[in-house]
């Protein structure tokens, strides 16, 4: 008796084949032989575009992302019950909410996005990117005093309101990345009254966030006195930016101390990458090298080195740590240009946001002369070519892991969902594209014997 295969059965078979076949196996097999064909010139079967990308192609992708985000992140308040747009800020009440969009305007992910837009504007000369950030930070700055006043007058509103994290931070996630973006914008001439929020956030980082006895920024979840690698980024770049804004050395000192103390506990020198979590009192520390957390760590070092004075005593140690981290990350890049969700686990999925962060950070380090461009520029272009395949026609970034806590078993990391609405992907991709444009302007590349090479002066 014949058995008909349903579409569900065919799908199941396809899944099995995908799982049992190497993800990017070479399929371009030729019957030509070496005596009649220069085989070394045959076109490889690359899984992502390979070669030297053009600046206008990168700019086109940034434009697509900007166009999408500009539509889906409105800067307006509404009455949550009636949907009516609120134009008079003096009339805010417990029903006031941000007009619904695809992403929150005051999240740490959007702090990265605001910074990315500022950089894109600097690099390309296109003021639309800067205007995106300027408009929304002005909107936040104008509204903050009204929300602060009304929440002080209505104690029961303490856990309500669309700006509650910015006004009354309870974690580094609430304020650090947004604070860094606000300082960058202020340094670039933003005239909005952002300083009260900046001062409040710096005060939270310095005096209110939980710490270990030696002062390392910590949390009491999922275990007491836990270090999250993410918190390097959530707290440290804002401190370094404050040092640049004020000229006060104490902010630089604190930022440098945090980087080195995190690394002392969490950087695996043999692998050249960080573990995600460290818990005081653990006799063994399960090392899960989560990709995006490593992204936050390398992004922190790059952001701090950007503003840390050349003569700061900790600069050589931070620079050495950056070089070691870049070397470690380079060893884990996949043949598709992406990095895996767990860096050293090749059966974990390929993840976009981390790949974008590494692409940005390594390109930035090359452009600044901190690392060897001859060694790392080709892999940086490969990283961008991979990321570019994940920006769809709408301008959404696909393949990004959703928000992730800390786990001590592999299944937790392996099976985190991905979504184009995971906000973590947008800022990193904008940063990566902008810095790759700078790399293409600063350096010359060639295809030499079929491979991408940095062109050296002879």
Secondary structure, 3 states (H helix, E strand, C coil): CCCCCCHHHHHHHHHHHHHHCCCCCCCCCCCCCCCCCCHHHCCCCCCCCCCCCCHHHHHHHHHHHHHHHHHHCCCCEEECCCCCEECCHHHCCCCEEECCCCCCCCCHHHHHHHHHHHHHHHHHCCHHHHHHHHHHHHHHHHHHHHHHHHHHHCHHHCCCCCCHHHHCCCCHHHHHHHHHHHHHHHHCCCCCCCHHHHHHHHHHHHHHCCECCCCCECECCCCCCEEECHHHHHHHHHHHHHHHHHCCHHHHHHHHHHHHHHHHHHEECCCCEECCEEECCCCCCCCCCEHHHHHHHHHHHHHHHHHCCCCCCCHHHHHHHHHHHHHHHHCCCCCCCCEECECCCCCCCEEHHHHHHHHHHHHHHHHCCCCCHHHHHHHHHHHHHHHHCCECCCCCECCCECCCCCCCCHHHHHCCCECCCCCHHHHHHHHHHHHHHHHHHHCCEEEECCEEEECCCC
